[in-house]
Amino acid sequence: SSSSSSSSPSASASSSSSPSTSASQPSSSVGTAVVKTASVSSLGTSVLVDAQGVTLYHLSGEQNGKWICTSAACVKVWHPLAAPTGGAPSGSVGSLGTVKRPGGPMQVTFKGMPLYTFAGDTQPGEAKGQGIKDVGVWTAVTASGSAASTPAPASTTPASSGGGGYGY
């Protein structure tokens, strides 16, 4: 019985060391921006998500080097997907690239569109930023590169455009 009791402390020691190694992995992967696709049931389609599974958005007017979401108020709500320092973004989708944001940091792009996460999406599968109109129209990015269409909520957007809390 003494051998079994001595083996259980070592077993618990090895199991307690494995969470610490798995906990160090996410911090080491912070340097790489991973973009993949995930199905968002509220949109009825697959959209691009970041490494944490959070929906990625594009701002309608931001293309060909034109920047709109640059104010502190905007990036507080719409977080630019930061590109890894000195590396290219990786993921299960093609057409990924990087672009230099005004003021320095590199941002991940998909087919030339800068990608953002929305502060209102707190867990994977949420797309609360879909169709929001503030400095432009925010749409979840589908793997095909077209904007996700929302049949039902689209009719309610004119009502919320009168300053739905996102007037910068």
N, C-alpha and C positions, 0 to 999 in steps of 0.2 A: 504494500500500500504506500510505502514511502516513495517508491519510484513513480507511482502515478501522481502523487501530490507534487513531486518535484517537476514533473513534466507539465503540469497545468500552469505554474507560474511562467515557465518559459513560453508556453503557447500564448498566454495572455500578453507577454512582453512582445512577442513577434507580431501579434495582431494589433497591439497599440502602436507599433512602429510603422505598420503599413498605412494607416490614415495619414501620418505625417508625411510620408513620401508622396501619397496621392495629393495631399494638400499643396505640396511644393510644385507639382506639375502645372496647375493652372497659372501660377505666377510666372513660370518659365515660358509659358506659351503666350504671355501677354505681348511679347515682341512681334508676334505674327498675327495679322488680321486674317481671320478665317471667314470666308463667306460661303454659305451653303443654302440649300433650299429647304423649306418646310411648308407643310400644308397648313393654311390658316382657315379654320372652318367658317369663321364669320365672313371671310371674303370668298369662300368657295373655290380657292385656287392655291397653287404653291407660290410662295413669294421668297425673296432673298432674306436670309437672316444672318446675324452675326454668330460668333462662336458660342454665345450663351443661348442662341435660339430666338433672339429678339428681332422682331420685324425691322427691315431696313426700308427707308423711304427716300424719295427723290422730290426735289422742289421743282415745279413746272418750269420756271423761268431760268433755272441754273443750267446753262449749257454753253459750249464753245467759249469757256473761260470767263463767263459772266457770273459774278458772285452776288447773291442777294442776302443769304442768311449769314451775316457777318457781325451783327451787333451782339453785345453781351446778352441782351434779353432774348435774342433768337437762339443762340447756341446753348442757352440755359435750358430751353425747352427741346430743341432739336440738336442732339449731340452728334457732331461730325464723327464718322467712323475713322479713327486715326489709323494711318498706314504704319506698318512696322518701320522702325528706323533702319535705314540702309538695306531694306529688303522689299520684295514684292509681296503683295497679298496672295494668299493661297486659298483654295476652296474647291468645291465640287462644281463650280460654274466657271465658264470661260469668260473672256472679255473683261477681266479685272485689270485695273490699272491704278495709278496714283496721280494726284494733282496737288500742286502747292497751293495751300489756302493763303488768302491775304494775311500777312503777318507771320507766315512761316511754316506751321506744321503741315505735314503731308496728309492728304485725305484719300481714302479708298474710293475708286470710281468703278462703275459697271457700265460698259459701253459709253464711257465718257461722262456719265452722270455721277456727280458726287453723292455719296451715300450717308444717310443719317439714321440715328435711332431716335425714338420719341420718348420724352420723359414720362408720358402717361402710360407707356407699356411697361408693366412691371414684371411680367412673366412671359415665357414662350407661348406663342399662339395668339397673343393679343395684337390687335391692329387698330388701336383707338385713334391713331393719327390719320387714318385713311380718310381722304376727302376734306381735311381741314383746310380752310382758306384763311391765310393771314397775309404774308408777303408774297403769296403765290398759292398754288394748290399743291398740297402734299399728297403723294400717292405711294402706296406700298409697291415696291419694284418686283415684278414677276420675272421668272427665269428667262422668259422670252424677251424681256426688256421693255415690254409694253406696260402701261400702268394698269394696276388691278382695277376692275370696274366694280362699283358697289351699286347694285340696282336699287335697293330700298333706301339706304341713307342719303343717296344723292339728292332726293327731293327735299330733305330737311336742311341741306347746307345753306340755301339762301337765308333762312331764318337765323342761322348761327353766324352769318357773316357780319352781322351788325355788332361785332365786338364780342365774340364768345369767350372772352378771357385771354385771347391770344393777340390782342392788338398791340403790336410793338411800337 
